Structures are given as structure tokens and as C-alpha cells.
Amino acid sequence: MTALPLMESALLSTAAKSLVQIEFEPTPLIPARPLEAGEQYRFHFDMTKCIGCKCCVVACNEQNGNPAEINWRRVGEVEGGHYPHTQRHHLSMGCNHCLEPSCLIGCPVEAYTKDPATGVVLHSADTCIGCQYCVWNCSYGVPQYNAERGIVGKCDMCHNRLGDGMAPACVAACPEGAIAIEIVNVAAWRTDYLAANAPGLPSADDSISTTRVTLPENMVPDTDRVDLQHVQPEHPHWPLVFMLVVTQVSIGAFGVLWLLDLFGQGGGLTLGALASLGLAGVSLAASTLHLGRPIYAWRALKGLRRSWLSREVLTLSLFAGAAGAFAGMLLFDLPGRGVAGFFTVLAGVAGVTCSARIYMVAARPAWFTGYTLAEFFSTALLLGPFFVEMLLTQTPGASSPGWVRFVVAGGAAAQLIVQLLKFLWLSGSEAFELRASSLLLSVRLQALLLARFGVLVVAGILLPLMATGTWTITAAFVAALAGEWLGRYLFFVSVVPKNIAAAFTSGERLAA
């Protein structure tokens, strides 16, 4: 009969009292005071508490009605040390609500806003056209494309729940209290954001992430992501593969047509101008197939102040208009064609530049280089003159000066040099993303890369300089066109983005 008193005595022990004290003094999950001027909300993630249960992931999906394959919050893993003294830690990450959000800066339709009251980066589903440019811009892989809805979505820190005084779903669901909302002074954080960096995360320098990460005190120095070998090719984005190459064919062709007409060195140029104009129209129409909501493509002009995608839409539209005027003046033999041709070429050069700058973003290191600009212009230099040469050789009574073929060969040689130098640069880099891109090209995509090099040499250099037959030139152009499509396919599928660490058991993650 002494069991009950003994149990009651145990409940009054020091250990029990401390347990009760912890239970009734939990760490606050959301700030108790309102924001003051110059402050915003941010996430705090405590790696010492996270057990990798992914309750936060499930709660986020349930709160936002997302399917299982779309995660606005993800849990990855990092590990380090040497057996038997190894460590593994978990890393939970949603949107970092950055001070310089790259998703907001790149969006062509201004679907992103940074709430002036809370600092939360918000996304408008109604405004979004599903171009996915924000996906490429974010170094953390936060925006997620929903193919069923045709739009992108992301964590908004459960903005509505915060407004009602409730913690975000992920914060409330965490059984260990590893995620919390806290207040940060924006000016102070901008000068010192070292606490936003952690193993398994890209550098906060890209966008000044505001998420504060608490790391274990005994974390070993070589701690790194566990998914370093889990990389596979990215989606090819076929409409963009088609559109980019064909627009560059058209731009390069109009450049040659303008010079031939300007110096009176060619006959039968009208057909070439009309055909090149047709290519421009088809390629621009095809570009809308990449959008999740193509009916709203016109909105892409809203972001001219900061989005290269908006600038591409404008410059290529101007190119198409100027090209139409130049082609019409050729057709009716009107004066002033030189001026119209000049503005056509000027708009085309601006269009190719804007197209390249779209992809030159810090979150995609293999694209974030001058090689991207050189690759796009080399395509125009190779295929544009080649298209004109093919048409003129097929047109009775038309003629083409010999220098056009030398330009074709020069464009192919330039493209070959660009690709070789880029591959050597990727292979020699110490950055994980760049090395991974080179491994994709040299192992999984090796046959396609060698085929691209072979087409450049044979169809781009040798045949234009040596071939005399009409149909040989035509076949060489078709092969060169296919080779550039192959090159643009490799451009998209071989890029490995910056991203947060994934789980070891999550399988191969998409490259972008």
C-alpha cells in the first residue's frame, strides 16, 4: 500500500518540478509585440532541435492545399565527420523573405510584392502568368511551379494567420519548436547577415536572406549537403529551345539581308526577308507555349524597369515590327530601306542581348557567365547567314557573294570555341553546381555533346566552305539548325542550380 505515496513523492521531486516549469514556459513561436519602423518578420530555424520529422512540410501543404509533390517548405540533410565520429543534421527551409528578393526583381508581371508592413514577400496568383522566371532566379528553389494551375506559388509565412495573431502552419506543427517567427531590424541585418548562412544553404549574398539559422556548437567543419551526387538533367523547356534558336536565325538573317541590300551585292532578297519575317512570327508565337497562362502573355511588359524578360518581349516585338517594315520596303522597292534595316538589326541585337541576360542569374551558375551571351550571338552569326545563303542558292536568278559562307564558317568556329572554353571552365571550377554541370555533359550527356561538336565542324565549317551543290547547302543548313537546337537543349538540361540541401533518400533532384 506504499506505492501511491512513493509515486506522489516522485511527482514532487526536483526533476518533476523542472519538467513542469519547462512545460509552462515555452519559447514564444511568434513575437509578442508589433513591428516598429525599420523592422520585419523573419523565420528562425534552430538546427539543434530539428529531428527531420517533416511535420512542417505536411502542415504547409495542408494549409495551402498543395499536392504532395509541391513543397513550399522542405527538409534536407547535412552531414560531416569521419566514422565513427560522424554527424547528421536536418535543415528545414521555406521562403527566406529576403531583403533583395530575386524572385521579385526578375518577375516580368510584378506578381511579387514585399509587404511594407511585415516585410513578407507575397505572390499574387491572379497576376502570375506561369513564366517560371522566378524559379530560375531564386537561389533557394523556393518558388514552385504548379503545372495543373499554370502558375507559381511560394511560402508567404502564412500571412493571414500572422495577421490573426496565430503562428504559421509550419511553426505551429513543429513538435520540437525548431521553427519560430521573430523580428529583425532591417538596417542592422543588411550590414551583418552572417547568421543566414549554414551548411547546405547557398550564400545569403545573392539576395540577403533574412532567415536566422542556429547551428550546433559542435558541428564539424566539413559538414555539407548529403545530396551532392543526386543530380539529374533539368527539364528541356522545348518551347524556349525552339524560340531562342529560331529568333536568332531570323535576327542574323536580317543582318545579312540589310548588308547585301545596302551594298547592292545580292539579288532576290525579298524572299529571304519574307521568310525570315515568318520565322520571327512563328518563334514569338511559340514562346507563349512556355507560359502556364499564355492568354495573359501581354502582361509581360509590366516589368520593364527591372525584368530582362519584359525587356526581351519589348525588344523582340520592336524587331518584328522593324523587320516587317524592312521586308515590305524590299517587296515594293521603296527608298529608305537602309534606315529601316539598321533599326531592324539594332532591335535584333538588343533582343539577343536581353534573351541572354534572362538566363544570366546568380542562382544558375552555369548560365551566369559571358559565355551565355557569346553562345546566343554565335547562333545568330552561324544560322542567320546560313539561312540566307540556302534561300539564295535555291532561288533562280538570285546570287550571293562568297563572303556570306565565310561568315557562316566563322560563326560555327566561334560557337565551337565558346563551347570548348565553357566546358573547360565548368570542369576546372571548385563550385559544386559548375562541376556537376560538367559531369552531366561529360557522362550522361556525353554522346549529345560530341554530336553537337561534330555538327559544328562538319555542317558549320567544312560544308559551307567546300560544298557547291544546292541541295548540299540545304542539307548542311538543316543539320546546323538541328545542331543549334541540340545545343540549346544541352544549355537547359545541363544547368545545375543553387538550392537548399535535399534529403539523402529523396532520390535524384532535378537540376533546376
KOLTORLO-720176 format. One line per field, with one value per residue: x, y, z of N, C-alpha, C in turn; residue number from 1. Coordinates in steps of 0.2 Angstrom, whole numbers. Layout:
N
nX = c(X,...)
nY = c(Y,...)
nZ = c(Z,...)
caX = c(X,...)
caY = c(Y,...)
caZ = c(Z,...)
cX = c(X,...)
cY = c(Y,...)
cZ = c(Z,...)
nr = c(NUM,...)
This chain:
512
nX = c(4,11,14,7,10,24,24,18,27,38,33,34,47,63,67,54,48,56,52,39,40,46,37,27,33,36,46,42,33,29,31,28,26,21,27,40,45,56,58,55,46,54,60,66,77,81,94,98,87,79,72,69,57,47,35,32,32,21,11,12,8,-5,-11,-10,-16,-8,-2,6,18,23,31,31,38,53,63,79,95,111,128,143,160,170,169,171,165,154,142,125,113,97,89,77,68,59,52,63,61,68,79,83,74,76,66,56,63,65,53,42,29,26,21,25,27,34,28,25,22,25,36,36,37,26,16,6,-7,-16,-11,1,8,14,27,39,51,55,57,70,77,78,89,87,77,64,51,38,33,16,10,-3,-11,-5,3,15,19,22,29,21,23,12,3,-9,-13,-4,-8,-20,-14,-10,2,12,8,18,27,18,16,28,35,46,49,57,56,52,45,52,57,66,79,80,90,101,103,105,118,125,123,127,122,113,119,123,128,124,116,114,125,120,122,117,104,101,96,84,82,86,98,101,115,122,134,144,147,155,168,168,155,142,130,120,116,125,128,117,110,102,98,89,73,69,62,55,48,55,68,65,61,71,82,76,72,85,90,82,86,99,99,92,101,111,104,101,114,118,108,111,124,121,124,117,104,87,82,70,63,70,69,55,54,62,55,44,49,52,39,33,42,40,27,27,34,25,20,27,22,12,0,-4,-13,-12,-1,2,4,17,25,25,35,46,56,64,65,73,66,54,60,65,54,49,60,61,48,49,59,52,42,50,57,46,43,55,55,43,47,57,50,41,50,55,61,74,76,88,89,78,82,94,88,81,91,97,87,86,99,98,88,93,103,95,88,99,103,92,95,106,109,112,108,109,123,130,124,127,137,148,149,136,130,139,136,123,124,133,125,116,125,130,118,109,116,118,105,100,110,106,93,95,103,94,85,80,89,94,108,123,136,152,157,148,147,159,156,147,155,164,155,151,164,166,156,160,172,168,160,169,178,169,166,178,180,169,173,185,181,179,166,152,140,144,154,146,138,147,150,138,137,149,147,133,127,136,136,127,134,146,140,135,147,153,143,145,158,157,145,144,157,165,157,150,161,166,156,147,135,117,108,116,120,108,105,116,113,101,106,115,105,98,109,111,99,100,111,105,96,105,110,99,96,108,111,115,107,109,103,94,100,95,85,94,87,78,80,86,88,79,89,86)
nY = c(-6,6,11,21,33,34,37,49,56,56,64,76,79,87,85,83,95,103,99,102,116,119,115,125,137,140,142,157,157,166,184,194,208,222,226,238,254,251,237,220,204,188,171,160,147,133,122,113,108,102,87,81,76,81,86,100,101,94,101,113,110,106,117,126,119,111,99,83,83,96,107,120,121,113,99,96,87,87,82,77,74,59,42,33,45,53,65,70,81,90,101,113,123,137,150,163,177,188,202,208,202,190,184,193,204,199,196,197,202,208,201,198,206,215,216,231,232,221,215,203,193,193,183,185,175,178,187,181,173,161,160,156,162,167,155,151,162,162,157,148,139,141,146,137,128,125,114,110,121,131,141,149,146,150,150,161,165,161,173,178,171,176,189,187,184,171,158,153,139,129,132,131,117,111,99,100,114,120,129,146,162,178,195,206,219,228,237,234,220,220,225,215,199,186,176,170,161,144,127,117,127,140,154,169,180,182,187,192,184,183,173,167,156,144,135,119,119,110,107,99,105,100,98,96,96,81,77,78,70,67,71,76,78,94,100,101,112,114,124,135,131,130,143,152,148,150,163,169,165,172,185,186,183,194,204,200,202,215,221,215,221,235,237,232,219,208,198,195,196,198,187,181,190,190,176,176,185,178,167,174,178,165,160,169,167,154,155,158,146,141,147,146,152,157,165,177,183,196,203,203,214,223,223,231,240,232,219,207,199,205,216,208,204,217,221,211,212,225,222,213,222,231,223,219,231,233,222,224,236,231,222,231,239,251,267,272,260,257,263,258,244,246,249,238,228,234,233,219,215,220,212,199,201,204,192,183,189,186,173,174,173,173,162,151,145,140,147,160,169,176,168,163,174,175,163,164,174,169,158,166,172,161,154,163,170,158,153,163,161,148,150,159,151,142,150,154,165,172,178,176,184,178,180,178,164,163,170,162,150,156,159,147,142,151,147,134,136,144,134,124,132,135,122,118,128,125,112,115,121,125,126,118,117,120,111,100,102,100,87,81,84,77,64,58,65,64,59,67,79,77,75,87,95,88,91,105,106,99,102,116,122,115,110,122,129,121,115,114,111,114,107,101,112,115,104,105,116,112,103,110,119,109,105,117,118,106,110,121,113,106,117,120,108,104,113,116,121,133,128,122,110,93,78,63,51,56,54,57,74,87,96,109)
nZ = c(0,0,-12,-18,-10,-13,-27,-27,-20,-29,-39,-34,-34,-38,-52,-58,-55,-63,-75,-76,-75,-87,-96,-94,-98,-112,-127,-136,-151,-160,-162,-147,-148,-158,-174,-177,-185,-198,-196,-199,-201,-199,-202,-189,-188,-179,-179,-170,-164,-173,-179,-191,-194,-203,-201,-203,-216,-220,-214,-220,-233,-231,-226,-237,-247,-256,-268,-265,-271,-272,-263,-252,-241,-236,-231,-228,-228,-219,-217,-209,-203,-199,-199,-183,-179,-184,-190,-192,-198,-199,-210,-211,-222,-228,-237,-238,-237,-242,-241,-253,-264,-276,-284,-284,-291,-303,-309,-323,-323,-312,-301,-288,-272,-259,-243,-236,-223,-215,-221,-227,-242,-254,-266,-280,-286,-295,-304,-309,-323,-325,-331,-325,-322,-310,-303,-309,-304,-290,-278,-268,-272,-270,-275,-283,-296,-302,-312,-315,-311,-318,-314,-302,-285,-268,-251,-240,-227,-220,-220,-218,-206,-197,-197,-189,-177,-175,-176,-191,-201,-202,-191,-180,-181,-178,-168,-160,-158,-167,-177,-178,-177,-179,-175,-185,-186,-200,-206,-198,-200,-214,-214,-207,-210,-207,-200,-208,-216,-218,-218,-232,-237,-250,-252,-243,-249,-262,-261,-249,-238,-224,-215,-200,-194,-182,-177,-172,-158,-159,-172,-185,-195,-209,-213,-224,-238,-241,-253,-264,-274,-281,-294,-308,-326,-330,-334,-352,-357,-370,-379,-377,-381,-395,-398,-395,-403,-416,-417,-416,-428,-437,-434,-436,-450,-455,-453,-462,-474,-474,-475,-488,-496,-494,-499,-512,-516,-518,-526,-527,-514,-507,-505,-495,-485,-482,-478,-467,-459,-457,-449,-438,-433,-431,-421,-410,-407,-403,-391,-381,-378,-368,-356,-342,-342,-355,-361,-355,-359,-363,-352,-348,-351,-341,-332,-336,-329,-322,-325,-336,-344,-347,-355,-365,-372,-376,-385,-394,-400,-405,-415,-423,-428,-435,-444,-452,-458,-465,-474,-481,-488,-496,-504,-511,-516,-510,-506,-493,-486,-481,-468,-462,-461,-453,-441,-439,-437,-426,-416,-416,-411,-398,-394,-394,-384,-373,-372,-368,-356,-348,-343,-337,-322,-304,-297,-306,-309,-321,-331,-328,-334,-346,-357,-360,-367,-378,-384,-388,-397,-406,-412,-419,-428,-435,-440,-446,-458,-464,-467,-476,-486,-490,-495,-506,-514,-518,-525,-542,-552,-542,-532,-522,-513,-510,-497,-488,-485,-478,-467,-461,-458,-449,-439,-435,-431,-420,-411,-408,-402,-391,-384,-381,-373,-362,-357,-352,-342,-334,-330,-323,-312,-294,-288,-283,-291,-304,-307,-306,-318,-328,-326,-329,-343,-348,-345,-343,-353,-364,-377,-384,-383,-390,-402,-405,-406,-417,-427,-428,-433,-446,-453,-450,-453,-463,-474,-478,-483,-493,-501,-516,-522,-523,-515,-506,-498,-493,-485,-476,-469,-463,-455,-447,-441,-433,-425,-417,-411,-403,-396,-388,-381,-373,-366,-357,-350,-344,-334,-317,-303,-289,-273,-259,-247,-250,-245,-241,-245,-254,-268,-285,-287,-297,-309,-310)
caX = c(0,15,16,4,14,30,23,16,33,42,30,36,55,66,66,47,46,59,48,33,42,48,30,23,37,38,49,37,33,28,33,23,25,20,33,41,48,63,58,51,46,58,60,72,77,86,96,99,81,75,73,68,50,43,28,31,31,14,7,12,4,-12,-13,-11,-19,-4,-2,12,25,24,33,34,44,57,68,85,100,118,132,150,164,173,167,164,163,150,136,120,108,92,88,70,68,53,54,68,58,75,79,83,71,77,60,53,66,65,46,40,22,25,17,28,27,36,23,28,20,28,42,34,37,20,15,-1,-8,-20,-6,6,7,17,33,44,57,56,60,77,81,79,95,85,72,58,45,37,28,11,8,-10,-14,-2,6,20,17,28,28,20,24,5,2,-16,-13,0,-12,-24,-11,-8,9,12,7,25,29,13,16,34,34,52,49,63,55,49,45,55,58,73,80,82,96,106,103,109,126,128,118,131,118,109,122,123,130,118,112,118,127,115,124,113,98,101,91,83,81,92,99,106,119,125,140,150,146,161,170,167,148,140,124,121,114,130,129,110,109,100,96,83,68,72,59,55,46,61,73,63,60,78,86,73,73,92,91,79,89,105,97,90,108,115,100,102,121,118,104,115,130,119,128,113,98,82,82,64,60,74,66,49,55,65,50,39,52,51,32,32,46,37,21,29,37,20,18,31,19,7,-6,-2,-18,-11,6,3,6,25,28,24,41,52,60,69,65,75,61,50,64,66,47,49,65,59,42,51,62,47,39,55,58,41,44,60,53,39,50,60,45,39,56,54,68,74,77,94,87,74,86,98,84,79,97,98,82,88,105,95,84,98,106,90,87,104,103,87,97,112,107,117,105,111,130,132,122,129,143,148,148,129,129,143,133,117,126,136,120,114,130,130,112,106,118,117,98,100,113,102,87,98,105,88,81,83,91,97,115,125,143,156,159,142,149,164,153,144,160,166,150,152,170,165,152,164,177,164,158,175,180,164,167,185,178,165,177,190,178,178,159,148,135,148,157,140,136,152,149,132,139,154,145,126,125,142,135,124,139,150,137,135,154,153,139,148,164,156,139,145,163,168,152,149,167,168,150,145,128,112,105,121,120,102,106,120,109,96,110,117,100,97,114,110,93,103,115,101,93,110,110,94,96,114,112,113,105,109,97,95,101,89,86,98,83,73,81,89,84,80,94,83)
caY = c(0,11,13,28,39,35,40,56,59,57,69,82,79,92,84,84,102,107,97,106,123,119,115,131,142,138,148,160,155,172,190,197,215,223,228,245,256,248,230,215,197,183,164,157,139,130,115,109,105,98,79,79,73,84,89,106,101,92,106,118,108,106,124,129,115,109,92,81,84,103,108,126,121,107,97,92,84,89,78,78,70,53,36,33,52,57,69,72,86,92,108,115,129,139,156,167,184,191,210,209,196,189,182,200,208,196,194,202,204,211,196,198,212,215,219,236,232,215,213,197,193,190,182,186,170,181,191,177,170,155,160,152,165,167,149,152,167,160,153,143,135,142,146,130,129,120,113,110,128,135,147,148,148,150,152,168,165,161,180,179,168,181,194,185,183,164,156,150,132,125,134,128,110,108,96,102,121,121,135,152,169,184,202,208,226,228,240,230,214,222,226,209,194,180,170,167,156,137,121,115,133,144,160,174,186,183,191,194,180,185,168,166,148,142,129,116,121,105,105,98,109,98,97,98,93,74,75,80,65,66,77,73,84,98,100,105,118,114,130,140,129,132,150,155,147,152,171,171,164,177,191,185,183,201,207,199,205,223,222,214,227,241,237,230,213,202,198,190,197,199,180,180,194,187,170,177,188,172,164,178,177,159,159,173,164,148,157,158,139,140,150,142,155,161,170,183,185,203,206,203,221,227,224,234,243,228,212,206,195,211,219,204,205,223,222,207,215,230,219,210,227,234,218,219,237,232,217,227,241,227,220,236,243,258,270,272,253,256,266,253,239,247,249,230,225,236,229,212,214,221,206,194,203,203,185,180,192,182,167,176,174,170,156,146,147,139,152,166,170,179,163,163,180,173,157,166,178,164,155,171,173,155,151,169,170,151,153,167,158,142,153,162,146,139,154,156,172,176,177,178,184,172,181,175,157,163,172,155,146,160,159,140,142,155,143,129,139,146,128,121,136,135,116,118,132,121,106,117,125,122,126,111,117,120,104,95,103,97,80,79,85,73,57,57,69,65,57,73,85,76,76,95,97,86,95,112,106,97,106,123,124,111,110,129,131,116,112,118,109,117,103,100,118,115,99,107,121,109,99,115,121,104,106,123,116,102,114,124,108,105,123,120,102,103,118,114,127,133,126,120,103,89,73,58,47,59,52,62,80,90,101,116)
caZ = c(0,0,-19,-20,-8,-16,-33,-26,-18,-35,-43,-31,-35,-42,-59,-60,-55,-69,-81,-76,-77,-95,-100,-94,-100,-119,-131,-140,-158,-164,-157,-143,-149,-165,-178,-177,-191,-200,-194,-202,-198,-202,-199,-186,-188,-174,-182,-164,-162,-179,-179,-198,-195,-209,-199,-205,-223,-221,-211,-225,-239,-229,-225,-243,-252,-262,-269,-261,-275,-272,-256,-251,-236,-237,-226,-231,-223,-220,-213,-209,-199,-201,-194,-180,-176,-189,-188,-197,-195,-203,-212,-214,-226,-233,-241,-233,-237,-242,-241,-260,-266,-283,-287,-286,-295,-310,-312,-328,-322,-305,-297,-281,-269,-252,-239,-232,-215,-212,-225,-231,-249,-256,-273,-282,-291,-300,-308,-312,-330,-326,-335,-321,-322,-303,-301,-311,-301,-283,-276,-263,-275,-266,-279,-285,-302,-302,-319,-315,-311,-323,-310,-297,-279,-263,-244,-238,-220,-218,-219,-215,-199,-193,-196,-184,-171,-175,-179,-197,-200,-200,-184,-175,-181,-176,-161,-156,-158,-171,-181,-175,-181,-174,-178,-187,-189,-207,-207,-194,-204,-220,-213,-204,-211,-207,-197,-213,-219,-215,-222,-236,-240,-254,-249,-242,-253,-268,-260,-242,-234,-218,-210,-195,-193,-176,-179,-166,-157,-160,-179,-188,-201,-216,-214,-231,-240,-242,-260,-269,-280,-283,-299,-315,-330,-329,-340,-358,-359,-378,-382,-377,-386,-402,-399,-395,-409,-422,-417,-418,-435,-440,-432,-440,-457,-457,-453,-468,-479,-474,-478,-495,-499,-493,-504,-519,-518,-518,-529,-524,-506,-505,-502,-489,-480,-480,-475,-461,-455,-455,-444,-432,-431,-428,-415,-405,-405,-400,-385,-377,-376,-361,-351,-339,-343,-361,-363,-351,-361,-364,-345,-348,-352,-335,-328,-340,-325,-318,-328,-343,-348,-350,-360,-371,-375,-380,-390,-400,-403,-410,-420,-428,-432,-440,-449,-456,-462,-470,-479,-485,-492,-501,-508,-515,-519,-508,-503,-486,-484,-476,-461,-459,-460,-447,-434,-438,-434,-419,-411,-415,-406,-392,-392,-392,-378,-367,-371,-364,-349,-344,-340,-333,-315,-299,-295,-311,-310,-327,-335,-325,-337,-353,-362,-362,-372,-383,-387,-392,-403,-411,-415,-424,-433,-439,-444,-450,-464,-467,-470,-482,-492,-493,-499,-512,-519,-521,-529,-548,-553,-536,-531,-515,-513,-507,-490,-484,-482,-473,-461,-458,-455,-444,-434,-432,-427,-414,-407,-406,-397,-385,-381,-378,-367,-357,-354,-348,-337,-329,-327,-318,-306,-287,-286,-284,-297,-310,-308,-308,-325,-332,-326,-333,-350,-349,-343,-345,-360,-367,-384,-387,-383,-395,-408,-406,-409,-424,-432,-429,-438,-452,-456,-449,-456,-469,-479,-481,-487,-498,-505,-522,-524,-520,-510,-501,-494,-489,-480,-471,-465,-459,-450,-442,-437,-428,-420,-413,-406,-398,-391,-383,-377,-368,-362,-352,-346,-340,-329,-310,-299,-282,-270,-252,-247,-250,-241,-245,-248,-259,-275,-288,-288,-303,-309,-310)
cX = c(4,17,13,8,20,29,22,23,38,39,32,44,57,65,59,46,49,55,42,34,43,41,26,27,40,41,43,38,32,29,27,21,24,27,34,44,55,63,54,51,51,57,66,71,83,88,97,93,77,77,71,61,46,36,27,30,23,9,6,8,-3,-15,-14,-14,-15,-4,5,18,27,25,35,38,47,62,73,90,107,122,139,154,167,171,173,161,160,144,131,115,103,91,81,70,62,56,58,66,64,74,79,81,72,71,56,56,66,58,44,33,21,20,19,28,30,32,27,27,24,35,41,34,31,19,7,-3,-12,-16,-2,4,11,24,39,51,59,60,68,80,82,85,93,79,66,52,44,31,23,8,0,-14,-11,2,11,17,23,25,27,20,17,3,-4,-16,-9,-4,-18,-21,-9,-1,7,11,13,27,25,14,22,34,40,53,56,62,51,49,47,55,65,73,83,89,102,108,107,116,129,123,122,127,113,112,123,125,123,113,117,120,121,116,120,107,97,95,90,82,87,92,104,109,121,132,146,150,153,162,168,160,146,134,125,119,119,130,122,108,107,98,90,79,71,69,59,53,52,67,72,64,67,82,83,73,80,93,88,83,96,104,95,97,111,111,101,109,121,114,108,120,128,123,124,107,93,81,75,61,64,71,59,49,57,60,45,42,51,44,31,36,43,31,22,31,31,18,22,27,13,0,-5,-7,-17,-3,7,5,14,28,28,30,47,57,66,70,68,70,56,54,65,59,47,53,63,53,44,55,57,44,44,57,53,41,49,59,48,42,55,55,42,44,56,61,68,75,83,93,83,78,91,94,82,85,98,94,84,94,102,91,88,101,101,89,92,104,97,90,104,111,111,114,107,118,132,130,125,136,142,147,141,128,133,139,127,119,129,131,117,119,131,124,109,109,117,110,97,104,109,96,90,100,100,84,84,84,94,104,117,133,146,157,154,144,155,162,150,149,163,161,150,158,170,161,156,169,173,162,164,178,176,165,173,184,174,169,182,188,178,171,156,144,139,151,151,138,141,152,143,134,144,152,138,124,131,141,132,129,144,147,136,142,155,149,142,154,162,151,141,151,165,163,151,155,169,162,149,138,123,109,110,121,114,102,111,117,104,100,112,111,98,102,113,104,96,107,111,97,98,111,105,95,102,115,110,112,108,103,99,96,94,90,90,93,78,75,85,85,85,85,92,75)
cY = c(6,14,20,34,40,38,47,60,61,63,76,83,85,91,85,91,106,105,101,114,124,119,121,137,141,144,151,158,161,178,192,204,216,226,236,247,253,241,226,208,193,176,163,150,137,123,111,105,101,91,77,75,75,86,96,106,99,97,112,116,108,113,127,125,113,102,90,82,91,105,115,127,114,106,93,90,86,84,79,74,64,48,35,40,56,60,70,76,88,99,109,122,131,145,160,175,189,199,212,203,195,187,189,204,206,195,199,205,207,207,196,205,210,219,224,236,227,213,206,197,189,189,182,180,173,184,186,174,164,155,156,155,166,161,149,157,166,155,147,138,135,142,139,131,123,120,113,116,133,141,144,149,147,152,159,169,165,168,181,176,173,187,193,183,175,163,153,142,128,126,131,120,107,105,98,110,123,127,140,158,174,190,203,216,226,231,236,224,215,222,219,203,187,174,167,162,150,132,119,121,137,151,165,180,187,187,193,191,183,180,167,158,148,135,126,118,117,103,104,102,107,96,100,94,85,72,77,76,64,72,73,79,87,97,104,111,119,120,135,138,131,139,154,154,150,160,173,170,170,184,191,186,191,205,206,202,212,224,221,219,233,242,234,224,207,203,193,190,197,193,179,184,192,181,171,181,182,168,168,178,171,158,163,170,158,149,157,151,138,143,145,145,160,166,177,185,192,207,207,209,225,228,227,237,239,221,211,202,200,214,215,204,211,223,217,209,221,227,216,216,230,230,218,225,236,227,220,232,237,225,225,241,250,261,271,265,253,258,260,246,240,247,241,227,227,233,222,211,215,215,200,195,202,196,181,183,188,177,168,178,170,163,150,148,146,143,159,168,173,174,162,168,178,167,159,170,174,160,160,172,167,154,157,169,163,151,157,164,152,145,156,157,142,143,156,163,175,174,179,178,179,174,179,168,158,166,166,151,149,159,152,139,145,151,137,131,141,139,125,125,135,128,116,123,128,116,109,121,121,122,120,111,117,114,99,96,100,90,77,79,79,65,56,59,69,64,63,78,83,77,83,97,95,90,102,111,104,101,114,126,121,112,117,131,127,114,117,116,112,113,101,106,118,110,101,112,117,105,104,118,116,104,111,121,111,105,118,119,107,111,122,114,101,108,115,120,127,131,124,113,99,83,67,53,50,57,58,68,83,95,108,116)
cZ = c(0,-7,-21,-17,-11,-23,-32,-24,-24,-39,-40,-31,-39,-49,-61,-60,-61,-75,-82,-78,-84,-98,-100,-96,-107,-122,-136,-147,-162,-159,-153,-144,-156,-168,-177,-183,-192,-198,-199,-199,-202,-198,-195,-186,-184,-176,-176,-162,-167,-179,-186,-199,-201,-207,-202,-213,-224,-219,-217,-231,-237,-229,-232,-249,-258,-262,-266,-264,-275,-265,-255,-245,-237,-232,-229,-226,-225,-215,-214,-204,-202,-196,-189,-178,-182,-186,-194,-194,-201,-204,-215,-216,-230,-236,-235,-233,-237,-243,-249,-264,-274,-287,-289,-291,-303,-313,-317,-327,-315,-301,-289,-279,-262,-248,-235,-225,-212,-215,-228,-238,-251,-264,-274,-288,-296,-306,-312,-318,-331,-330,-331,-320,-314,-300,-303,-307,-293,-282,-271,-266,-272,-270,-283,-291,-301,-309,-320,-315,-316,-320,-305,-291,-274,-256,-243,-231,-217,-216,-216,-208,-195,-192,-190,-178,-170,-178,-186,-196,-198,-193,-179,-175,-179,-169,-157,-155,-162,-176,-177,-179,-176,-178,-179,-189,-196,-208,-204,-198,-210,-219,-210,-205,-211,-204,-202,-217,-215,-220,-226,-238,-245,-250,-249,-246,-259,-267,-253,-238,-227,-213,-206,-193,-187,-177,-172,-165,-158,-167,-182,-194,-208,-217,-221,-233,-242,-249,-265,-275,-283,-288,-305,-319,-329,-335,-346,-360,-367,-381,-382,-381,-393,-403,-399,-401,-415,-422,-418,-425,-439,-440,-436,-448,-459,-457,-459,-474,-479,-477,-486,-499,-499,-498,-511,-521,-519,-523,-526,-517,-503,-502,-496,-483,-477,-476,-468,-456,-453,-449,-437,-429,-428,-421,-409,-403,-401,-392,-379,-374,-369,-355,-348,-341,-349,-363,-360,-353,-361,-357,-344,-349,-346,-331,-331,-335,-323,-321,-335,-347,-351,-356,-366,-375,-379,-386,-396,-403,-408,-416,-425,-432,-437,-445,-454,-461,-467,-475,-483,-490,-497,-506,-513,-518,-517,-506,-496,-482,-479,-469,-458,-457,-454,-441,-433,-434,-427,-414,-411,-411,-399,-389,-390,-385,-372,-366,-367,-357,-345,-340,-336,-326,-310,-297,-300,-313,-317,-333,-334,-327,-344,-358,-364,-368,-378,-387,-391,-398,-409,-415,-421,-430,-438,-443,-448,-457,-468,-471,-476,-488,-495,-497,-506,-517,-522,-525,-536,-549,-548,-535,-524,-516,-509,-499,-485,-481,-477,-467,-457,-455,-449,-438,-430,-428,-420,-409,-404,-401,-390,-381,-377,-372,-361,-353,-350,-342,-331,-326,-322,-312,-300,-285,-288,-290,-303,-312,-309,-315,-329,-332,-330,-341,-352,-348,-346,-352,-365,-375,-387,-388,-389,-402,-410,-409,-416,-429,-433,-434,-445,-456,-456,-453,-462,-475,-482,-485,-493,-503,-510,-524,-520,-514,-505,-496,-490,-484,-475,-467,-460,-453,-445,-438,-431,-423,-415,-408,-401,-393,-386,-379,-371,-363,-356,-348,-342,-335,-322,-306,-292,-279,-263,-252,-247,-246,-245,-248,-253,-266,-278,-289,-295,-303,-309,-310)
nr = c(1,2,3,4,5,6,7,8,9,10,11,12,13,14,15,16,17,18,19,20,21,22,23,24,25,26,27,28,29,30,31,32,33,34,35,36,37,38,39,40,41,42,43,44,45,46,47,48,49,50,51,52,53,54,55,56,57,58,59,60,61,62,63,64,65,66,67,68,69,70,71,72,73,74,75,76,77,78,79,80,81,82,83,84,85,86,87,88,89,90,91,92,93,94,95,96,97,98,99,100,101,102,103,104,105,106,107,108,109,110,111,112,113,114,115,116,117,118,119,120,121,122,123,124,125,126,127,128,129,130,131,132,133,134,135,136,137,138,139,140,141,142,143,144,145,146,147,148,149,150,151,152,153,154,155,156,157,158,159,160,161,162,163,164,165,166,167,168,169,170,171,172,173,174,175,176,177,178,179,180,181,182,183,184,185,186,187,188,189,190,191,192,193,194,195,196,197,198,199,200,201,202,203,204,205,206,207,208,209,210,211,212,213,214,215,216,217,218,219,220,221,222,223,224,225,226,227,228,229,230,231,232,233,234,235,236,237,238,239,240,241,242,243,244,245,246,247,248,249,250,251,252,253,254,255,256,257,258,259,260,261,262,263,264,265,266,267,268,269,270,271,272,273,274,275,276,277,278,279,280,281,282,283,284,285,286,287,288,289,290,291,292,293,294,295,296,297,298,299,300,301,302,303,304,305,306,307,308,309,310,311,312,313,314,315,316,317,318,319,320,321,322,323,324,325,326,327,328,329,330,331,332,333,334,335,336,337,338,339,340,341,342,343,344,345,346,347,348,349,350,351,352,353,354,355,356,357,358,359,360,361,362,363,364,365,366,367,368,369,370,371,372,373,374,375,376,377,378,379,380,381,382,383,384,385,386,387,388,389,390,391,392,393,394,395,396,397,398,399,400,401,402,403,404,405,406,407,408,409,410,411,412,413,414,415,416,417,418,419,420,421,422,423,424,425,426,427,428,429,430,431,432,433,434,435,436,437,438,439,440,441,442,443,444,445,446,447,448,449,450,451,452,453,454,455,456,457,458,459,460,461,462,463,464,465,466,467,468,469,470,471,472,473,474,475,476,477,478,479,480,481,482,483,484,485,486,487,488,489,490,491,492,493,494,495,496,497,498,499,500,501,502,503,504,505,506,507,508,509,510,511,512)
